[in-house]
Amino acid sequence: MNIIKRVKAPTPKFFKVLRNIGLTVGAIGAAILTSPIVLPIAVSTVGGYLAVAGGVLSAISQLTTTSQEVSKHVPDAKQ
């Protein structure tokens, strides 16, 4: 399955929840990184890690499908 078909396939409910959590974590990290006040280095580092972790979690969760849903939406999927 190519990436376009995988993105267009429906995402299971559990991974939709994880995607939303990832978006929230990424937004918190971005807010920490772009804060107008000077923060300690440790807080800025944690903000960077949160932004990256949230982006990865959201991307992986969006690309997750079940084999049953894939076979319904992709004509050449093996069952």
Biopython code that builds the backbone (N, CA, C, O; Angstrom):
import numpy as np
from Bio.PDB.StructureBuilder import StructureBuilder

atoms = [
    (1, "MET", "N", (0.847, -1.163, 0.000)),
    (1, "MET", "CA", (0.000, 0.000, 0.000)),
    (1, "MET", "C", (0.901, 1.237, 0.000)),
    (1, "MET", "O", (1.839, 1.335, 0.792)),
    (2, "ASN", "N", (0.607, 2.165, -0.886)),
    (2, "ASN", "CA", (1.421, 3.381, -0.912)),
    (2, "ASN", "C", (0.933, 4.375, 0.146)),
    (2, "ASN", "O", (-0.113, 4.180, 0.766)),
    (3, "ILE", "N", (1.689, 5.410, 0.332)),
    (3, "ILE", "CA", (1.434, 6.351, 1.422)),
    (3, "ILE", "C", (0.130, 7.124, 1.225)),
    (3, "ILE", "O", (-0.550, 7.435, 2.203)),
    (4, "ILE", "N", (-0.224, 7.433, 0.000)),
    (4, "ILE", "CA", (-1.458, 8.190, -0.262)),
    (4, "ILE", "C", (-2.681, 7.371, 0.137)),
    (4, "ILE", "O", (-3.589, 7.890, 0.787)),
    (5, "LYS", "N", (-2.712, 6.093, -0.246)),
    (5, "LYS", "CA", (-3.834, 5.231, 0.128)),
    (5, "LYS", "C", (-3.888, 5.029, 1.637)),
    (5, "LYS", "O", (-4.969, 4.939, 2.219)),
    (6, "ARG", "N", (-2.724, 4.958, 2.265)),
    (6, "ARG", "CA", (-2.678, 4.755, 3.712)),
    (6, "ARG", "C", (-3.219, 5.977, 4.446)),
    (6, "ARG", "O", (-3.915, 5.832, 5.450)),
    (7, "VAL", "N", (-2.912, 7.168, 3.964)),
    (7, "VAL", "CA", (-3.408, 8.385, 4.615)),
    (7, "VAL", "C", (-4.907, 8.514, 4.423)),
    (7, "VAL", "O", (-5.605, 8.981, 5.323)),
    (8, "LYS", "N", (-5.416, 8.107, 3.269)),
    (8, "LYS", "CA", (-6.841, 8.228, 2.983)),
    (8, "LYS", "C", (-7.679, 7.154, 3.667)),
    (8, "LYS", "O", (-8.887, 7.334, 3.820)),
    (9, "ALA", "N", (-7.077, 6.049, 4.082)),
    (9, "ALA", "CA", (-7.814, 4.981, 4.752)),
    (9, "ALA", "C", (-8.267, 5.456, 6.134)),
    (9, "ALA", "O", (-7.603, 6.288, 6.752)),
    (10, "PRO", "N", (-9.390, 4.933, 6.615)),
    (10, "PRO", "CA", (-9.882, 5.361, 7.927)),
    (10, "PRO", "C", (-8.930, 4.964, 9.063)),
    (10, "PRO", "O", (-8.262, 3.932, 9.000)),
    (11, "THR", "N", (-8.885, 5.796, 10.087)),
    (11, "THR", "CA", (-8.043, 5.555, 11.253)),
    (11, "THR", "C", (-8.907, 4.970, 12.370)),
    (11, "THR", "O", (-9.999, 5.480, 12.623)),
    (12, "PRO", "N", (-8.447, 3.909, 13.047)),
    (12, "PRO", "CA", (-9.214, 3.352, 14.176)),
    (12, "PRO", "C", (-9.383, 4.377, 15.300)),
    (12, "PRO", "O", (-8.576, 5.295, 15.440)),
    (13, "LYS", "N", (-10.434, 4.211, 16.094)),
    (13, "LYS", "CA", (-10.772, 5.181, 17.131)),
    (13, "LYS", "C", (-9.627, 5.384, 18.127)),
    (13, "LYS", "O", (-9.331, 6.521, 18.492)),
    (14, "PHE", "N", (-8.984, 4.311, 18.569)),
    (14, "PHE", "CA", (-7.899, 4.415, 19.537)),
    (14, "PHE", "C", (-6.783, 5.311, 19.016)),
    (14, "PHE", "O", (-6.232, 6.120, 19.764)),
    (15, "PHE", "N", (-6.452, 5.170, 17.746)),
    (15, "PHE", "CA", (-5.371, 5.964, 17.179)),
    (15, "PHE", "C", (-5.799, 7.404, 16.905)),
    (15, "PHE", "O", (-4.954, 8.298, 16.842)),
    (16, "LYS", "N", (-7.096, 7.636, 16.742)),
    (16, "LYS", "CA", (-7.575, 9.015, 16.651)),
    (16, "LYS", "C", (-7.363, 9.729, 17.980)),
    (16, "LYS", "O", (-6.978, 10.898, 18.012)),
    (17, "VAL", "N", (-7.617, 9.016, 19.078)),
    (17, "VAL", "CA", (-7.393, 9.595, 20.400)),
    (17, "VAL", "C", (-5.904, 9.874, 20.590)),
    (17, "VAL", "O", (-5.532, 10.946, 21.067)),
    (18, "LEU", "N", (-5.042, 8.910, 20.216)),
    (18, "LEU", "CA", (-3.599, 9.115, 20.326)),
    (18, "LEU", "C", (-3.133, 10.282, 19.461)),
    (18, "LEU", "O", (-2.263, 11.051, 19.872)),
    (19, "ARG", "N", (-3.703, 10.419, 18.270)),
    (19, "ARG", "CA", (-3.346, 11.532, 17.389)),
    (19, "ARG", "C", (-3.667, 12.865, 18.046)),
    (19, "ARG", "O", (-2.869, 13.801, 17.988)),
    (20, "ASN", "N", (-4.839, 12.950, 18.671)),
    (20, "ASN", "CA", (-5.226, 14.192, 19.334)),
    (20, "ASN", "C", (-4.326, 14.482, 20.536)),
    (20, "ASN", "O", (-3.986, 15.637, 20.795)),
    (21, "ILE", "N", (-3.945, 13.449, 21.258)),
    (21, "ILE", "CA", (-3.011, 13.628, 22.368)),
    (21, "ILE", "C", (-1.670, 14.127, 21.829)),
    (21, "ILE", "O", (-1.063, 15.028, 22.408)),
    (22, "GLY", "N", (-1.214, 13.546, 20.734)),
    (22, "GLY", "CA", (0.041, 13.977, 20.125)),
    (22, "GLY", "C", (-0.010, 15.422, 19.674)),
    (22, "GLY", "O", (0.965, 16.155, 19.839)),
    (23, "LEU", "N", (-1.129, 15.843, 19.109)),
    (23, "LEU", "CA", (-1.278, 17.242, 18.694)),
    (23, "LEU", "C", (-1.235, 18.175, 19.901)),
    (23, "LEU", "O", (-0.650, 19.256, 19.839)),
    (24, "THR", "N", (-1.855, 17.750, 20.992)),
    (24, "THR", "CA", (-1.846, 18.565, 22.206)),
    (24, "THR", "C", (-0.441, 18.674, 22.792)),
    (24, "THR", "O", (0.000, 19.759, 23.169)),
    (25, "VAL", "N", (0.257, 17.543, 22.865)),
    (25, "VAL", "CA", (1.624, 17.542, 23.395)),
    (25, "VAL", "C", (2.530, 18.410, 22.511)),
    (25, "VAL", "O", (3.361, 19.165, 23.016)),
    (26, "GLY", "N", (2.366, 18.297, 21.215)),
    (26, "GLY", "CA", (3.157, 19.120, 20.292)),
    (26, "GLY", "C", (2.868, 20.601, 20.454)),
    (26, "GLY", "O", (3.778, 21.428, 20.386)),
    (27, "ALA", "N", (1.605, 20.938, 20.668)),
    (27, "ALA", "CA", (1.238, 22.342, 20.865)),
    (27, "ALA", "C", (1.816, 22.883, 22.173)),
    (27, "ALA", "O", (2.261, 24.029, 22.227)),
    (28, "ILE", "N", (1.812, 22.067, 23.219)),
    (28, "ILE", "CA", (2.407, 22.496, 24.491)),
    (28, "ILE", "C", (3.907, 22.726, 24.307)),
    (28, "ILE", "O", (4.452, 23.721, 24.784)),
    (29, "GLY", "N", (4.564, 21.803, 23.615)),
    (29, "GLY", "CA", (5.993, 21.964, 23.357)),
    (29, "GLY", "C", (6.290, 23.210, 22.550)),
    (29, "GLY", "O", (7.247, 23.929, 22.838)),
    (30, "ALA", "N", (5.479, 23.466, 21.544)),
    (30, "ALA", "CA", (5.681, 24.665, 20.723)),
    (30, "ALA", "C", (5.439, 25.931, 21.532)),
    (30, "ALA", "O", (6.140, 26.926, 21.348)),
    (31, "ALA", "N", (4.463, 25.905, 22.418)),
    (31, "ALA", "CA", (4.201, 27.076, 23.258)),
    (31, "ALA", "C", (5.366, 27.349, 24.205)),
    (31, "ALA", "O", (5.722, 28.502, 24.449)),
    (32, "ILE", "N", (5.947, 26.293, 24.727)),
    (32, "ILE", "CA", (7.113, 26.470, 25.601)),
    (32, "ILE", "C", (8.280, 27.050, 24.813)),
    (32, "ILE", "O", (8.970, 27.953, 25.286)),
    (33, "LEU", "N", (8.497, 26.530, 23.616)),
    (33, "LEU", "CA", (9.633, 26.994, 22.809)),
    (33, "LEU", "C", (9.477, 28.443, 22.351)),
    (33, "LEU", "O", (10.468, 29.161, 22.217)),
    (34, "THR", "N", (8.261, 28.867, 22.115)),
    (34, "THR", "CA", (8.043, 30.212, 21.583)),
    (34, "THR", "C", (7.602, 31.209, 22.643)),
    (34, "THR", "O", (7.117, 32.290, 22.308)),
    (35, "SER", "N", (7.763, 30.863, 23.916)),
    (35, "SER", "CA", (7.324, 31.776, 24.980)),
    (35, "SER", "C", (8.143, 33.073, 24.927)),
    (35, "SER", "O", (9.340, 33.042, 24.642)),
    (36, "PRO", "N", (7.498, 34.199, 25.199)),
    (36, "PRO", "CA", (8.192, 35.491, 25.094)),
    (36, "PRO", "C", (9.139, 35.789, 26.259)),
    (36, "PRO", "O", (9.890, 36.763, 26.210)),
    (37, "ILE", "N", (9.107, 34.963, 27.298)),
    (37, "ILE", "CA", (10.006, 35.189, 28.431)),
    (37, "ILE", "C", (11.166, 34.215, 28.366)),
    (37, "ILE", "O", (11.076, 33.181, 27.705)),
    (38, "VAL", "N", (12.241, 34.536, 29.041)),
    (38, "VAL", "CA", (13.417, 33.673, 29.056)),
    (38, "VAL", "C", (13.172, 32.546, 30.058)),
    (38, "VAL", "O", (12.895, 32.786, 31.233)),
    (39, "LEU", "N", (13.280, 31.325, 29.571)),
    (39, "LEU", "CA", (13.081, 30.146, 30.414)),
    (39, "LEU", "C", (14.416, 29.453, 30.637)),
    (39, "LEU", "O", (15.337, 29.607, 29.835)),
    (40, "PRO", "N", (14.528, 28.694, 31.714)),
    (40, "PRO", "CA", (15.757, 27.922, 31.920)),
    (40, "PRO", "C", (16.002, 26.945, 30.768)),
    (40, "PRO", "O", (15.068, 26.528, 30.083)),
    (41, "ILE", "N", (17.255, 26.593, 30.569)),
    (41, "ILE", "CA", (17.627, 25.695, 29.478)),
    (41, "ILE", "C", (16.893, 24.359, 29.576)),
    (41, "ILE", "O", (16.478, 23.810, 28.556)),
    (42, "ALA", "N", (16.728, 23.834, 30.778)),
    (42, "ALA", "CA", (16.061, 22.540, 30.960)),
    (42, "ALA", "C", (14.611, 22.597, 30.474)),
    (42, "ALA", "O", (14.127, 21.654, 29.848)),
    (43, "VAL", "N", (13.932, 23.686, 30.758)),
    (43, "VAL", "CA", (12.534, 23.827, 30.332)),
    (43, "VAL", "C", (12.463, 23.935, 28.808)),
    (43, "VAL", "O", (11.582, 23.343, 28.185)),
    (44, "SER", "N", (13.371, 24.676, 28.217)),
    (44, "SER", "CA", (13.403, 24.788, 26.757)),
    (44, "SER", "C", (13.710, 23.445, 26.101)),
    (44, "SER", "O", (13.142, 23.110, 25.061)),
    (45, "THR", "N", (14.598, 22.689, 26.707)),
    (45, "THR", "CA", (14.925, 21.367, 26.172)),
    (45, "THR", "C", (13.708, 20.443, 26.234)),
    (45, "THR", "O", (13.415, 19.727, 25.276)),
    (46, "VAL", "N", (13.009, 20.465, 27.356)),
    (46, "VAL", "CA", (11.796, 19.648, 27.493)),
    (46, "VAL", "C", (10.753, 20.083, 26.464)),
    (46, "VAL", "O", (10.059, 19.240, 25.896)),
    (47, "GLY", "N", (10.637, 21.382, 26.221)),
    (47, "GLY", "CA", (9.705, 21.869, 25.212)),
    (47, "GLY", "C", (10.031, 21.333, 23.826)),
    (47, "GLY", "O", (9.129, 20.983, 23.065)),
    (48, "GLY", "N", (11.305, 21.270, 23.498)),
    (48, "GLY", "CA", (11.717, 20.708, 22.213)),
    (48, "GLY", "C", (11.386, 19.237, 22.101)),
    (48, "GLY", "O", (10.906, 18.774, 21.066)),
    (49, "TYR", "N", (11.645, 18.501, 23.176)),
    (49, "TYR", "CA", (11.316, 17.068, 23.175)),
    (49, "TYR", "C", (9.809, 16.842, 23.068)),
    (49, "TYR", "O", (9.366, 15.927, 22.373)),
    (50, "LEU", "N", (9.033, 17.661, 23.743)),
    (50, "LEU", "CA", (7.575, 17.530, 23.657)),
    (50, "LEU", "C", (7.080, 17.812, 22.241)),
    (50, "LEU", "O", (6.197, 17.115, 21.741)),
    (51, "ALA", "N", (7.635, 18.817, 21.603)),
    (51, "ALA", "CA", (7.213, 19.149, 20.240)),
    (51, "ALA", "C", (7.529, 18.003, 19.276)),
    (51, "ALA", "O", (6.702, 17.645, 18.438)),
    (52, "VAL", "N", (8.710, 17.441, 19.399)),
    (52, "VAL", "CA", (9.089, 16.331, 18.510)),
    (52, "VAL", "C", (8.253, 15.093, 18.803)),
    (52, "VAL", "O", (7.755, 14.446, 17.882)),
    (53, "ALA", "N", (8.097, 14.764, 20.079)),
    (53, "ALA", "CA", (7.327, 13.569, 20.448)),
    (53, "ALA", "C", (5.869, 13.705, 20.000)),
    (53, "ALA", "O", (5.278, 12.739, 19.517)),
    (54, "GLY", "N", (5.296, 14.882, 20.155)),
    (54, "GLY", "CA", (3.917, 15.099, 19.718)),
    (54, "GLY", "C", (3.762, 14.974, 18.210)),
    (54, "GLY", "O", (2.779, 14.414, 17.726)),
    (55, "GLY", "N", (4.724, 15.492, 17.476)),
    (55, "GLY", "CA", (4.672, 15.375, 16.011)),
    (55, "GLY", "C", (4.800, 13.936, 15.541)),
    (55, "GLY", "O", (4.083, 13.505, 14.638)),
    (56, "VAL", "N", (5.706, 13.202, 16.150)),
    (56, "VAL", "CA", (5.883, 11.795, 15.768)),
    (56, "VAL", "C", (4.646, 10.984, 16.132)),
    (56, "VAL", "O", (4.170, 10.187, 15.324)),
    (57, "LEU", "N", (4.123, 11.178, 17.335)),
    (57, "LEU", "CA", (2.930, 10.445, 17.765)),
    (57, "LEU", "C", (1.746, 10.728, 16.849)),
    (57, "LEU", "O", (1.009, 9.811, 16.488)),
    (58, "SER", "N", (1.562, 11.970, 16.476)),
    (58, "SER", "CA", (0.456, 12.332, 15.586)),
    (58, "SER", "C", (0.628, 11.719, 14.199)),
    (58, "SER", "O", (-0.330, 11.204, 13.622)),
    (59, "ALA", "N", (1.834, 11.772, 13.670)),
    (59, "ALA", "CA", (2.071, 11.238, 12.328)),
    (59, "ALA", "C", (1.878, 9.725, 12.283)),
    (59, "ALA", "O", (1.227, 9.208, 11.375)),
    (60, "ILE", "N", (2.435, 9.025, 13.248)),
    (60, "ILE", "CA", (2.300, 7.570, 13.268)),
    (60, "ILE", "C", (0.846, 7.166, 13.482)),
    (60, "ILE", "O", (0.363, 6.228, 12.847)),
    (61, "SER", "N", (0.148, 7.866, 14.369)),
    (61, "SER", "CA", (-1.253, 7.534, 14.625)),
    (61, "SER", "C", (-2.122, 7.785, 13.406)),
    (61, "SER", "O", (-3.069, 7.036, 13.167)),
    (62, "GLN", "N", (-1.830, 8.807, 12.636)),
    (62, "GLN", "CA", (-2.618, 9.107, 11.445)),
    (62, "GLN", "C", (-2.428, 8.050, 10.366)),
    (62, "GLN", "O", (-3.354, 7.779, 9.602)),
    (63, "LEU", "N", (-1.262, 7.459, 10.292)),
    (63, "LEU", "CA", (-0.971, 6.476, 9.245)),
    (63, "LEU", "C", (-1.361, 5.052, 9.625)),
    (63, "LEU", "O", (-1.173, 4.134, 8.826)),
    (64, "THR", "N", (-1.892, 4.850, 10.813)),
    (64, "THR", "CA", (-2.249, 3.512, 11.264)),
    (64, "THR", "C", (-3.625, 3.127, 10.745)),
    (64, "THR", "O", (-4.573, 3.907, 10.838)),
    (65, "THR", "N", (-3.730, 1.919, 10.198)),
    (65, "THR", "CA", (-4.999, 1.360, 9.757)),
    (65, "THR", "C", (-5.065, -0.090, 10.193)),
    (65, "THR", "O", (-4.045, -0.681, 10.548)),
    (66, "THR", "N", (-6.244, -0.659, 10.168)),
    (66, "THR", "CA", (-6.375, -2.086, 10.450)),
    (66, "THR", "C", (-6.378, -2.842, 9.137)),
    (66, "THR", "O", (-6.696, -2.274, 8.092)),
    (67, "SER", "N", (-6.032, -4.092, 9.181)),
    (67, "SER", "CA", (-5.969, -4.875, 7.944)),
    (67, "SER", "C", (-7.349, -5.035, 7.313)),
    (67, "SER", "O", (-7.456, -5.125, 6.090)),
    (68, "GLN", "N", (-8.408, -5.072, 8.123)),
    (68, "GLN", "CA", (-9.756, -5.190, 7.574)),
    (68, "GLN", "C", (-10.133, -3.914, 6.820)),
    (68, "GLN", "O", (-10.705, -3.982, 5.732)),
    (69, "GLU", "N", (-9.818, -2.767, 7.388)),
    (69, "GLU", "CA", (-10.149, -1.505, 6.724)),
    (69, "GLU", "C", (-9.321, -1.315, 5.466)),
    (69, "GLU", "O", (-9.803, -0.747, 4.486)),
    (70, "VAL", "N", (-8.092, -1.778, 5.482)),
    (70, "VAL", "CA", (-7.235, -1.668, 4.309)),
    (70, "VAL", "C", (-7.802, -2.507, 3.180)),
    (70, "VAL", "O", (-7.854, -2.057, 2.036)),
    (71, "SER", "N", (-8.226, -3.721, 3.492)),
    (71, "SER", "CA", (-8.723, -4.593, 2.433)),
    (71, "SER", "C", (-10.025, -4.076, 1.830)),
    (71, "SER", "O", (-10.313, -4.363, 0.668)),
    (72, "LYS", "N", (-10.823, -3.320, 2.592)),
    (72, "LYS", "CA", (-12.049, -2.753, 2.048)),
    (72, "LYS", "C", (-11.772, -1.589, 1.105)),
    (72, "LYS", "O", (-12.495, -1.393, 0.129)),
    (73, "HIS", "N", (-10.725, -0.816, 1.394)),
    (73, "HIS", "CA", (-10.490, 0.409, 0.643)),
    (73, "HIS", "C", (-9.422, 0.277, -0.428)),
    (73, "HIS", "O", (-9.297, 1.151, -1.286)),
    (74, "VAL", "N", (-8.662, -0.787, -0.391)),
    (74, "VAL", "CA", (-7.592, -0.967, -1.356)),
    (74, "VAL", "C", (-7.888, -2.228, -2.161)),
    (74, "VAL", "O", (-7.915, -3.323, -1.599)),
    (75, "PRO", "N", (-8.109, -2.094, -3.455)),
    (75, "PRO", "CA", (-8.507, -3.258, -4.243)),
    (75, "PRO", "C", (-7.419, -4.336, -4.342)),
    (75, "PRO", "O", (-7.756, -5.506, -4.519)),
    (76, "ASP", "N", (-6.140, -3.994, -4.237)),
    (76, "ASP", "CA", (-5.103, -4.981, -4.398)),
    (76, "ASP", "C", (-4.561, -5.511, -3.068)),
    (76, "ASP", "O", (-3.517, -6.163, -3.063)),
    (77, "ALA", "N", (-5.238, -5.253, -1.932)),
    (77, "ALA", "CA", (-4.756, -5.731, -0.630)),
    (77, "ALA", "C", (-5.052, -7.214, -0.481)),
    (77, "ALA", "O", (-6.121, -7.687, -0.865)),
    (78, "LYS", "N", (-4.099, -7.938, 0.078)),
    (78, "LYS", "CA", (-4.273, -9.367, 0.320)),
    (78, "LYS", "C", (-5.040, -9.576, 1.611)),
    (78, "LYS", "O", (-4.867, -8.831, 2.576)),
    (79, "GLN", "N", (-5.881, -10.586, 1.622)),
    (79, "GLN", "CA", (-6.700, -10.839, 2.819)),
    (79, "GLN", "C", (-6.181, -12.029, 3.576)),
    (79, "GLN", "O", (-6.740, -12.395, 4.610)),
]
sb = StructureBuilder()
sb.init_structure("model")
sb.init_model(0)
sb.init_chain("A")
sb.init_seg("    ")
for serial, (resi, resn, name, xyz) in enumerate(atoms, 1):
    if name == "N":
        sb.init_residue(resn, " ", resi, " ")
    sb.init_atom(name, np.array(xyz, "f"), 0.0, 1.0, " ", f" {name:<3s}", serial, name[0])
structure = sb.get_structure()
